[in-house]
Amino acid sequence: MNGAIEDFNGDFGQKLWEQEQWIDMEHIRSEGKIFLMRHNNRQDWKYRKTDLETIPHRKLPKDFNIDANSLPITEGKVHFIRQVKGDGTISVLNEDFDVVESLAYEYVWATIDTKQEQLRVYYQERNAEEAVLIKIFGYKIGENSKIFEEKF
């Protein structure tokens, strides 16, 4: 369910909130109703039972093959939003990290840096301008990361 909400929020921000020059609350309410109606109509079509062959989609060639066991870890960052558990820990990729108990039930932003082999945890207070780094953990990758090469 959370993914569906995030999908809606992303669509709302990108297709409405960032596109309009808002005049007042009435303008926001009226455009919001139109957006919601269009969004719901699109969702109805998307989940309608229909013959799969009639839905346009892209396909990879039948002979396309990729060896998932030989994919390198590239230099970069992987971001996660996590709720701090009651005991002050967060879970990232099935591994627990002790953040701080005073943030229990708050949300933090955790970033794995594959080049530095670190997990950095940030917290942004409700009215703060930006997130603050609160913890750094070593995060061994188990292999050397490679520079990302764009091939497509």
Summary of the structure (lengths in Angstrom):
residues: 152
radius of gyration: 21.4
end to end distance: 33.0
largest distance: 55.6
contacts: 294
relative contact order: 0.11
helix: 32%
strand: 24%
